[in-house]
Amino acid sequence: QEQQMRDWFGFVPTYLITVDASFCERANDTEFCYLLEHELYHIGVMRDEDGEIVYSDSSGLPKHYLA
């Protein structure tokens, strides 16, 4: 699967959201957006004990986790 991601995107994404094509075909725009928003809520930004966002030392970007 990693090679397929490299072939498609040129890199392996950190997160990949997969959805049911048959649902997406039937869903209206609002329902589809709700589905994607719901799936994105499973990705959280890491925070320290004071509630501050934790940043990666190597990239400088916020660290994430799957909730």
DSSP file (Angstrom, degrees, kcal/mol; ACC not computed):
  #  RESIDUE AA STRUCTURE BP1 BP2  ACC     N-H-->O    O-->H-N    N-H-->O    O-->H-N    TCO  KAPPA ALPHA  PHI   PSI    X-CA   Y-CA   Z-CA
    1    1 A Q     >        0   0    0      0, 0.0     4,-2.1     0, 0.0     5,-0.2   0.000 360.0 360.0 360.0 -35.5    0.0    0.0    0.0
    2    2 A E  H  >  +     0   0    0      1,-0.2     4,-2.3     2,-0.2     5,-0.2   0.913 360.0  50.4 -62.1 -40.8    2.9    2.4    0.7
    3    3 A Q  H  > S+     0   0    0      1,-0.2     4,-2.6     2,-0.2    -1,-0.2   0.894 107.7  53.7 -63.9 -38.4    4.2    2.0   -2.8
    4    4 A Q  H  > S+     0   0    0      2,-0.2     4,-2.5     1,-0.2    -1,-0.2   0.904 108.2  50.0 -62.3 -40.7    0.7    2.7   -4.2
    5    5 A M  H  X>S+     0   0    0     -4,-2.1     4,-3.4     2,-0.2     5,-0.7   0.915 110.8  49.3 -63.1 -42.9    0.6    5.9   -2.2
    6    6 A R  H  X5S+     0   0    0     -4,-2.3     4,-1.4     4,-0.2    -2,-0.2   0.901 111.8  49.2 -62.4 -40.0    4.0    6.9   -3.5
    7    7 A D  H  <5S+     0   0    0     -4,-2.6    -2,-0.2    -5,-0.2    -1,-0.2   0.913 119.6  37.2 -64.7 -42.4    2.9    6.1   -7.1
    8    8 A W  H  <5S+     0   0    0     -4,-2.5    -2,-0.2    -5,-0.2    -3,-0.2   0.938 136.9  13.7 -74.8 -48.9   -0.3    8.2   -6.6
    9    9 A F  H  <5S-     0   0    0     -4,-3.4    -3,-0.2     2,-0.4    -2,-0.2   0.595  94.1-117.1-109.2 -15.3    0.9   11.1   -4.5
   10   10 A G  S  <<S+     0   0    0     -4,-1.4     2,-0.3    -5,-0.7    -4,-0.2   0.463  92.6  42.9  86.5   1.2    4.7   11.0   -4.7
   11   11 A F  S    S-     0   0    0     -6,-0.7    -2,-0.4    -9,-0.1    -1,-0.2  -0.961  91.7 -96.5-162.8 169.1    4.8   10.4   -0.9
   12   12 A V        -     0   0    0     -2,-0.3   -10,-0.1    -3,-0.1    -9,-0.0  -0.887  44.7-129.9 -97.3 115.5    3.2    8.4    1.8
   13   13 A P        -     0   0    0      0, 0.0     3,-0.1     0, 0.0    -8,-0.0  -0.259   6.9-130.9 -63.4 150.5    0.5   10.6    3.5
   14   14 A T  S    S+     0   0    0      1,-0.2     2,-0.4     0, 0.0    -2,-0.0   0.905  95.0  19.5 -65.4 -41.9    0.6   10.9    7.3
   15   15 A Y        -     0   0    0      2,-0.0     2,-0.4    28,-0.0    -1,-0.2  -0.967  66.2-167.5-129.9 146.1   -3.2   10.2    7.4
   16   16 A L        -     0   0    0     -2,-0.4     2,-0.6    -3,-0.1     0, 0.0  -0.978   8.7-155.7-135.1 121.3   -5.4    8.7    4.8
   17   17 A I        -     0   0    0     -2,-0.4     2,-0.4     2,-0.0    -2,-0.0  -0.849  10.4-167.8 -98.0 125.8   -9.2    8.8    5.1
   18   18 A T        -     0   0    0     -2,-0.6     2,-0.3    21,-0.0    -2,-0.0  -0.924   6.2-174.2-112.6 140.9  -11.1    6.1    3.3
   19   19 A V        -     0   0    0     -2,-0.4     2,-0.6     4,-0.0     3,-0.1  -0.891  35.6 -93.6-131.3 160.7  -14.8    6.3    2.8
   20   20 A D     >  -     0   0    0     -2,-0.3     4,-2.4     1,-0.2     3,-0.4  -0.642  29.1-154.2 -77.0 114.2  -17.5    4.0    1.4
   21   21 A A  H  > S+     0   0    0     -2,-0.6     4,-2.1     1,-0.2    -1,-0.2   0.848  93.1  56.0 -60.5 -35.8  -18.0    4.9   -2.3
   22   22 A S  H  > S+     0   0    0      2,-0.2     4,-1.1     1,-0.2    -1,-0.2   0.876 109.7  46.2 -67.7 -34.9  -21.6    3.6   -2.3
   23   23 A F  H  > S+     0   0    0     -3,-0.4     4,-2.2     2,-0.2     3,-0.5   0.935 112.0  51.0 -67.5 -45.5  -22.5    6.0    0.5
   24   24 A C  H  < S+     0   0    0     -4,-2.4    -2,-0.2     1,-0.2    -1,-0.2   0.844 105.6  56.2 -62.3 -33.8  -20.7    8.9   -1.1
   25   25 A E  H  < S+     0   0    0     -4,-2.1    -1,-0.2     1,-0.2    -2,-0.2   0.864 115.5  37.2 -65.1 -35.8  -22.5    8.3   -4.4
   26   26 A R  H  < S+     0   0    0     -4,-1.1    -2,-0.2    -3,-0.5    -1,-0.2   0.725  98.2  97.8 -87.4 -24.3  -25.9    8.6   -2.6
   27   27 A A     <  -     0   0    0     -4,-2.2     2,-0.1    -5,-0.1    -4,-0.0  -0.328  68.5-132.7 -71.3 144.0  -24.9   11.4   -0.2
   28   28 A N     >  -     0   0    0      1,-0.1     4,-2.5    -2,-0.0     5,-0.2  -0.345  39.2 -91.0 -81.5 177.0  -25.7   15.0   -0.9
   29   29 A D  H  > S+     0   0    0      1,-0.2     4,-2.4     2,-0.2     5,-0.2   0.889 126.7  50.1 -58.4 -41.4  -23.0   17.6   -0.5
   30   30 A T  H  > S+     0   0    0      2,-0.2     4,-2.5     1,-0.2    -1,-0.2   0.931 111.4  47.2 -65.1 -46.0  -23.9   18.3    3.1
   31   31 A E  H  > S+     0   0    0      1,-0.2     4,-2.2     2,-0.2    -1,-0.2   0.895 111.9  51.0 -62.8 -40.2  -23.9   14.7    4.1
   32   32 A F  H  X S+     0   0    0     -4,-2.5     4,-2.3     2,-0.2    -1,-0.2   0.922 110.8  48.0 -63.7 -43.8  -20.6   14.1    2.4
   33   33 A C  H  X S+     0   0    0     -4,-2.4     4,-2.8    -5,-0.2     5,-0.2   0.896 109.6  53.4 -64.0 -39.9  -19.0   17.1    4.2
   34   34 A Y  H  X S+     0   0    0     -4,-2.5     4,-2.6     2,-0.2    -1,-0.2   0.916 108.6  50.6 -59.1 -42.9  -20.4   15.9    7.5
   35   35 A L  H  X S+     0   0    0     -4,-2.2     4,-2.3     2,-0.2    -2,-0.2   0.942 112.8  44.2 -61.6 -48.9  -18.8   12.5    6.9
   36   36 A L  H  X S+     0   0    0     -4,-2.3     4,-2.5     1,-0.2    -2,-0.2   0.909 113.2  51.3 -64.3 -41.3  -15.4   14.0    6.1
   37   37 A E  H  X S+     0   0    0     -4,-2.8     4,-1.6     1,-0.2    -1,-0.2   0.921 109.6  51.0 -60.7 -43.2  -15.6   16.4    9.0
   38   38 A H  H  < S+     0   0    0     -4,-2.6     4,-0.4     1,-0.2     3,-0.3   0.930 111.3  47.2 -59.3 -46.7  -16.5   13.5   11.3
   39   39 A E  H >< S+     0   0    0     -4,-2.3     3,-1.3     1,-0.2    -1,-0.2   0.883 109.1  54.1 -64.8 -38.2  -13.4   11.5   10.1
   40   40 A L  H >< S+     0   0    0     -4,-2.5     3,-2.0     1,-0.3    -1,-0.2   0.808  95.8  67.8 -66.1 -29.0  -11.1   14.6   10.5
   41   41 A Y  T 3< S+     0   0    0     -4,-1.6    -1,-0.3     1,-0.3    -2,-0.2   0.684  86.8  69.5 -64.5 -16.0  -12.2   14.9   14.1
   42   42 A H  T <  S+     0   0    0     -3,-1.3    25,-4.4    -4,-0.4     2,-0.6   0.621  86.9  77.4 -75.5 -11.3  -10.4   11.6   14.8
   43   43 A I  E <   -A   66   0A   0     -3,-2.0     2,-0.3    23,-0.2    23,-0.2  -0.889  68.9-175.1-101.3 121.1   -7.1   13.5   14.2
   44   44 A G  E     -A   65   0A   0     21,-3.1    21,-2.2    -2,-0.6     2,-0.5  -0.808  26.9-118.5-116.6 157.0   -6.1   15.6   17.2
   45   45 A V  E     -A   64   0A   0     -2,-0.3    19,-0.3    19,-0.2     2,-0.1  -0.808  36.0-119.1 -91.3 128.9   -3.3   18.0   17.9
   46   46 A M        -     0   0    0     17,-2.7     8,-2.4    -2,-0.5     2,-0.3  -0.410  32.9-168.4 -68.0 141.7   -1.0   16.9   20.7
   47   47 A R  B     -B   53   0B   0      6,-0.3     6,-0.2    -2,-0.1     2,-0.0  -0.957  15.7-125.6-131.2 150.9   -0.9   19.3   23.7
   48   48 A D    >   -     0   0    0      4,-2.7     3,-2.1    -2,-0.3     6,-0.1  -0.175  46.7 -82.4 -83.8-175.8    1.4   19.5   26.7
   49   49 A E  T 3  S+     0   0    0      1,-0.3    -1,-0.1     2,-0.1    -2,-0.0   0.691 131.5  53.0 -64.6 -17.8    0.3   19.5   30.4
   50   50 A D  T 3  S-     0   0    0      2,-0.1    -1,-0.3     3,-0.0     3,-0.1   0.391 120.4-107.3 -95.4   2.0   -0.4   23.2   30.1
   51   51 A G  S <  S+     0   0    0     -3,-2.1     2,-0.2     1,-0.3    -2,-0.1   0.530  73.5 140.5  86.0   6.1   -2.6   22.8   27.1
   52   52 A E        -     0   0    0      1,-0.1    -4,-2.7    -5,-0.0    -1,-0.3  -0.583  60.9 -99.9 -83.2 146.0    0.0   24.3   24.7
   53   53 A I  B     -B   47   0B   0     -6,-0.2     2,-0.5    -2,-0.2    -6,-0.3  -0.395  33.5-131.7 -64.5 136.8    0.4   22.7   21.2
   54   54 A V        -     0   0    0     -8,-2.4     9,-2.9     9,-0.2     2,-0.3  -0.805  22.4-157.0 -93.0 128.7    3.4   20.4   21.0
   55   55 A Y  B     -C   62   0C   0     -2,-0.5     2,-0.2     7,-0.3     6,-0.1  -0.812  20.4-109.5-108.0 147.2    5.6   21.0   17.9
   56   56 A S     >  -     0   0    0      5,-3.1     4,-1.8    -2,-0.3    -1,-0.0  -0.532  16.0-145.1 -71.8 134.0    7.9   18.5   16.2
   57   57 A D  T  4 S+     0   0    0     -2,-0.2    -1,-0.1     1,-0.2    -2,-0.0   0.840  98.9  45.1 -66.1 -33.0   11.6   19.3   16.7
   58   58 A S  T  4 S+     0   0    0      1,-0.1    -1,-0.2     3,-0.1    -2,-0.0   0.872 128.8  19.9 -82.8 -37.5   12.4   18.1   13.2
   59   59 A S  T  4 S-     0   0    0      2,-0.2    -2,-0.2     0, 0.0    -1,-0.1   0.699  86.7-133.6-105.9 -22.9    9.6   19.7   11.1
   60   60 A G     <  +     0   0    0     -4,-1.8    -3,-0.1     1,-0.3     3,-0.1   0.463  67.2 122.8  79.8   0.2    8.4   22.6   13.3
   61   61 A L  S    S-     0   0    0      1,-0.1    -5,-3.1    -6,-0.1    -1,-0.3  -0.573  73.9 -87.6 -92.3 157.6    4.8   21.5   12.6
   62   62 A P  B     -C   55   0C   0      0, 0.0     2,-0.3     0, 0.0    -7,-0.3  -0.328  43.6-119.6 -60.6 144.3    2.3   20.6   15.3
   63   63 A K        -     0   0    0     -9,-2.9   -17,-2.7   -17,-0.2     2,-0.3  -0.649  32.2-161.3 -84.0 144.4    2.3   16.9   16.3
   64   64 A H  E     -A   45   0A   0     -2,-0.3     2,-0.3   -19,-0.3   -19,-0.2  -0.793  10.5-171.1-122.9 165.0   -0.9   15.0   15.7
   65   65 A Y  E     -A   44   0A   0    -21,-2.2   -21,-3.1    -2,-0.3     2,-0.6  -0.968  30.9-106.5-147.9 160.5   -2.5   11.7   17.0
   66   66 A L  E      A   43   0A   0     -2,-0.3   -23,-0.2   -23,-0.2   -24,-0.1  -0.825 360.0 360.0 -91.5 125.7   -5.4    9.6   16.2
   67   67 A A              0   0    0    -25,-4.4   -24,-0.1    -2,-0.6    -1,-0.1   0.434 360.0 360.0 -88.8 360.0   -8.2    9.9   18.7
